[in-house]
Amino acid sequence: MITVSDLRPLSLFDGLSDAQLGQLIEAGTEVVIQAGVELFHEGDPADSWYVLLDGVIDLFRHVGREDMKVAALDVPGRWSNGLRAWDEHAVCLATAIGAETGRALHVPALALRSLLQEWFPFGVHLLAGMSGTARAIEWTARERQSLVRLGTLAAGLAHELNNPAAAAIRNVAALKSAIDAVQTSLASLSSAQITAEQFAALDSIRAEGDGAKRLEPVDPLDLADRAEEIAAWLGEHGISSPWETAAQLAAAGADTDLCARVATVVPTHALESALTWIAGSAATTSLLAQLTDSTRRISELVAATRSYTQVDRGSAQTIDVTEGIESTLAMLSGKLGRVTAERSYDPDLPRIDAYPGELNQVWTNLIDNAVDAMSGTGTLRLVARPDPNGGVIVEIGDSGPGMPPEVAARAFEAFYTTKDVGSGTGLGLDIAQRIVVERHGGTIEIDSRPGDTVMRVRLPLRARGH
């Protein structure tokens, strides 16, 4: 049983009277320290205060796949935990495991708070205020960084949507002009009183022209040369505005041989209308294909956004993790710049039960960090494969300079960052680790060397609590 004489030699209690030490002993209990036995666990509420009397207690933090020893209570009077005596939201910052047999004084945090408020009311107010201020500053900073990240994602998405949307608008305007030209040329052909047989032959040539993509140039100079040849032919045959019609015909894949064939099936006075009709029909087909491609891209971006935000899904889902990775890439596409994304997804990758919205935040952080590490130029490697032990392994690698050992060792610490204020995702690796480890029961680790840094995430088939 602990007595006042056990506590009096400890410098921690300098200034306390015997009566106060007696109150402390009465509020607490004696705990026997046994080697290998856990006293409290990282992440649990910090509601127990421990003061070492003799023996040794080791403190461990979970980093990657390992529990790393961060400190030790090896001198009588050292203490740990019990932070809820002045901060009601505090959690254990480490896991305590006995290293050598001994004893410790254990006092519940609520009881310690009552004694501290009675003995040192001003000190308790200072501690509570300092803890609350630090927490408020940190959360405000994180919220600000999250808003910055949200603004960046929104700007990137707007940029990605603007390109196909603007193309669609241009194509619609051009399509109207092409249709007008087709209708006008059809009216002219009708006025020229060409026969049904002549129009059928002309339509056959038009169909061959639509399929003449084998003639489509691979170089703008080739296109210009062909347009020049067609314009010369049209000029020789009395076509007005030969350059405008020649450009449309060249873009459609036509050449002077096609023009000559048209001249053999329609009267001379209908040649210009016939060629204009063929050019307009080809332009209409091409513009419709471009419009389809633009609207498809917009639809894909909207689908990627819905997938990324999980706006239409519940919390826990059976998912293919590559879908989340791909939707994250779509959201960050505006930032990728000259970064090349290389994918290696195993076709036999199993589906897992997970929280897709939270995992997307992890992918966002890891991909964003990888792109930052490469300063916008390099290779982003994305690997997803089955885990031999069950579940999946996701690797996000980059060709950047790598993490120094001292940075890699602290990468998962709360509030630790190497970025300037306002930079980054607003989601630290410590939170990414919590999502992977605590929410899903997986692991996240770093394997870094110059030119090859890999963040490796292992996820089980079923998330915790699901």
Order of alpha helices (4+ residues) and beta strands (2+ residues): alpha-alpha-beta-beta-beta-beta-beta-beta-alpha-alpha-alpha-alpha-alpha-alpha-alpha-beta-alpha-alpha-beta-beta-alpha-beta-beta-alpha-alpha-beta-beta
